[in-house]
Amino acid sequence: MRDWIVQKDTVVRPDVMLVCGTQPSRHLEKPPSLVIEVLSESTANKDLHAKRELYEEQRVEHYLIVDTDESTIRWFALQSTGKYQDMTSSIASNGQFSVSLRDGCIIHLDRNMALA
């Protein structure tokens, strides 16, 4: 797990992040393409509000919030307006969905695996 140094006074460590292109040797200094946060009682408020706002501001393409207690995933995708659109309704009834990244990479996800 690596830190993402957003600014000198802002460092985050997402639960999961996907970085396209060259991988940093120590810490990340540019926005990852995808961030996944797993909610816990101690981090839920920060993940749902402060981190969501930070990731949107920093132009993280996709932000997924996994709530294992509620067995849900919320998916936010960055739009051309610079704002997140809630894509949660795009998750198929069988729990499968695909995330397309700007470099043409497509990631296939299964909600059921993430919640297991």
C-alpha positions as YAML, in Angstrom:
chain: A
units: angstrom
residues:
- id: 1
  name: MET
  ca: [0.00, 0.00, 0.00]
- id: 2
  name: ARG
  ca: [1.39, 3.39, -0.99]
- id: 3
  name: ASP
  ca: [0.65, 6.94, -0.05]
- id: 4
  name: TRP
  ca: [-0.66, 9.46, -2.53]
- id: 5
  name: ILE
  ca: [0.85, 12.85, -1.82]
- id: 6
  name: VAL
  ca: [-1.81, 15.23, -3.10]
- id: 7
  name: GLN
  ca: [-0.10, 18.34, -1.68]
- id: 8
  name: LYS
  ca: [2.55, 18.98, 0.94]
- id: 9
  name: ASP
  ca: [-0.12, 19.04, 3.64]
- id: 10
  name: THR
  ca: [-2.45, 16.40, 2.14]
- id: 11
  name: VAL
  ca: [-1.52, 12.73, 2.02]
- id: 12
  name: VAL
  ca: [-4.01, 9.89, 1.60]
- id: 13
  name: ARG
  ca: [-3.69, 6.13, 1.55]
- id: 14
  name: PRO
  ca: [-6.68, 4.62, -0.28]
- id: 15
  name: ASP
  ca: [-7.54, 0.99, 0.44]
- id: 16
  name: VAL
  ca: [-7.03, 0.21, -3.26]
- id: 17
  name: MET
  ca: [-5.83, 2.42, -6.10]
- id: 18
  name: LEU
  ca: [-5.11, 1.68, -9.72]
- id: 19
  name: VAL
  ca: [-2.34, 3.63, -11.41]
- id: 20
  name: CYS
  ca: [-2.03, 3.45, -15.18]
- id: 21
  name: GLY
  ca: [1.37, 3.95, -16.76]
- id: 22
  name: THR
  ca: [4.70, 4.05, -14.98]
- id: 23
  name: GLN
  ca: [4.50, 2.98, -11.35]
- id: 24
  name: PRO
  ca: [6.17, 5.22, -8.77]
- id: 25
  name: SER
  ca: [9.01, 3.71, -6.78]
- id: 26
  name: ARG
  ca: [7.97, 5.31, -3.47]
- id: 27
  name: HIS
  ca: [4.73, 7.27, -3.43]
- id: 28
  name: LEU
  ca: [2.19, 8.55, -5.88]
- id: 29
  name: GLU
  ca: [2.22, 12.23, -6.84]
- id: 30
  name: LYS
  ca: [-0.53, 12.22, -9.47]
- id: 31
  name: PRO
  ca: [-4.14, 11.10, -9.26]
- id: 32
  name: PRO
  ca: [-4.75, 7.38, -9.67]
- id: 33
  name: SER
  ca: [-7.28, 6.27, -12.28]
- id: 34
  name: LEU
  ca: [-9.39, 4.32, -9.82]
- id: 35
  name: VAL
  ca: [-9.75, 4.44, -6.04]
- id: 36
  name: ILE
  ca: [-11.64, 1.95, -3.88]
- id: 37
  name: GLU
  ca: [-12.38, 2.64, -0.24]
- id: 38
  name: VAL
  ca: [-13.86, 0.01, 2.08]
- id: 39
  name: LEU
  ca: [-16.06, 1.60, 4.70]
- id: 40
  name: SER
  ca: [-15.49, 0.92, 8.35]
- id: 41
  name: GLU
  ca: [-17.10, 2.50, 11.37]
- id: 42
  name: SER
  ca: [-14.06, 4.70, 11.95]
- id: 43
  name: THR
  ca: [-13.61, 5.86, 8.32]
- id: 44
  name: ALA
  ca: [-17.13, 5.96, 6.86]
- id: 45
  name: ASN
  ca: [-17.76, 9.68, 7.28]
- id: 46
  name: LYS
  ca: [-14.36, 10.62, 5.85]
- id: 47
  name: ASP
  ca: [-14.71, 8.19, 2.90]
- id: 48
  name: LEU
  ca: [-18.24, 9.33, 2.04]
- id: 49
  name: HIS
  ca: [-17.58, 13.05, 2.26]
- id: 50
  name: ALA
  ca: [-14.04, 14.45, 2.61]
- id: 51
  name: LYS
  ca: [-12.30, 11.84, 0.45]
- id: 52
  name: ARG
  ca: [-15.05, 11.87, -2.14]
- id: 53
  name: GLU
  ca: [-14.70, 15.64, -2.47]
- id: 54
  name: LEU
  ca: [-10.89, 15.40, -2.59]
- id: 55
  name: TYR
  ca: [-10.92, 12.67, -5.24]
- id: 56
  name: GLU
  ca: [-13.40, 14.63, -7.35]
- id: 57
  name: GLU
  ca: [-11.33, 17.81, -7.00]
- id: 58
  name: GLN
  ca: [-8.17, 15.92, -7.96]
- id: 59
  name: ARG
  ca: [-9.94, 14.33, -10.96]
- id: 60
  name: VAL
  ca: [-9.76, 10.66, -9.96]
- id: 61
  name: GLU
  ca: [-11.73, 9.05, -12.79]
- id: 62
  name: HIS
  ca: [-13.56, 6.42, -10.75]
- id: 63
  name: TYR
  ca: [-14.29, 6.17, -7.05]
- id: 64
  name: LEU
  ca: [-15.87, 3.04, -5.59]
- id: 65
  name: ILE
  ca: [-17.10, 2.84, -2.02]
- id: 66
  name: VAL
  ca: [-17.56, -0.68, -0.67]
- id: 67
  name: ASP
  ca: [-19.80, -1.18, 2.35]
- id: 68
  name: THR
  ca: [-19.41, -4.77, 3.50]
- id: 69
  name: ASP
  ca: [-21.94, -4.33, 6.33]
- id: 70
  name: GLU
  ca: [-24.66, -3.26, 3.91]
- id: 71
  name: SER
  ca: [-23.36, -5.46, 1.03]
- id: 72
  name: THR
  ca: [-23.31, -2.49, -1.35]
- id: 73
  name: ILE
  ca: [-20.95, -0.73, -3.72]
- id: 74
  name: ARG
  ca: [-21.36, 2.90, -4.75]
- id: 75
  name: TRP
  ca: [-19.64, 3.87, -7.99]
- id: 76
  name: PHE
  ca: [-18.85, 7.45, -8.94]
- id: 77
  name: ALA
  ca: [-17.45, 8.34, -12.38]
- id: 78
  name: LEU
  ca: [-15.87, 11.69, -13.20]
- id: 79
  name: GLN
  ca: [-17.71, 13.56, -15.94]
- id: 80
  name: SER
  ca: [-16.37, 16.16, -18.38]
- id: 81
  name: THR
  ca: [-17.83, 18.82, -16.07]
- id: 82
  name: GLY
  ca: [-15.30, 17.78, -13.41]
- id: 83
  name: LYS
  ca: [-18.08, 16.45, -11.17]
- id: 84
  name: TYR
  ca: [-18.87, 12.89, -10.17]
- id: 85
  name: GLN
  ca: [-21.93, 11.14, -11.49]
- id: 86
  name: ASP
  ca: [-23.36, 8.36, -9.35]
- id: 87
  name: MET
  ca: [-23.14, 5.27, -11.57]
- id: 88
  name: THR
  ca: [-24.39, 2.83, -8.94]
- id: 89
  name: SER
  ca: [-27.58, 2.11, -10.91]
- id: 90
  name: SER
  ca: [-25.34, 0.90, -13.80]
- id: 91
  name: ILE
  ca: [-24.26, -2.12, -11.76]
- id: 92
  name: ALA
  ca: [-26.12, -5.08, -13.25]
- id: 93
  name: SER
  ca: [-28.54, -7.09, -11.12]
- id: 94
  name: ASN
  ca: [-25.99, -9.93, -11.10]
- id: 95
  name: GLY
  ca: [-23.47, -7.51, -9.58]
- id: 96
  name: GLN
  ca: [-21.18, -7.27, -12.60]
- id: 97
  name: PHE
  ca: [-19.99, -4.02, -14.14]
- id: 98
  name: SER
  ca: [-17.15, -2.62, -16.21]
- id: 99
  name: VAL
  ca: [-15.11, 0.52, -15.61]
- id: 100
  name: SER
  ca: [-13.57, 2.16, -18.69]
- id: 101
  name: LEU
  ca: [-10.43, 4.19, -18.11]
- id: 102
  name: ARG
  ca: [-9.24, 7.03, -20.33]
- id: 103
  name: ASP
  ca: [-6.35, 5.01, -21.78]
- id: 104
  name: GLY
  ca: [-8.77, 2.47, -23.25]
- id: 105
  name: CYS
  ca: [-8.31, -0.05, -20.44]
- id: 106
  name: ILE
  ca: [-11.51, -1.74, -19.29]
- id: 107
  name: ILE
  ca: [-11.73, -3.35, -15.87]
- id: 108
  name: HIS
  ca: [-14.47, -5.94, -15.27]
- id: 109
  name: LEU
  ca: [-15.69, -6.07, -11.68]
- id: 110
  name: ASP
  ca: [-18.03, -8.30, -9.76]
- id: 111
  name: ARG
  ca: [-19.70, -6.77, -6.73]
- id: 112
  name: ASN
  ca: [-20.17, -10.20, -5.17]
- id: 113
  name: MET
  ca: [-16.41, -10.85, -5.12]
- id: 114
  name: ALA
  ca: [-15.71, -7.47, -3.53]
- id: 115
  name: LEU
  ca: [-18.23, -8.09, -0.79]
- id: 116
  name: ALA
  ca: [-17.16, -11.67, -0.02]
...
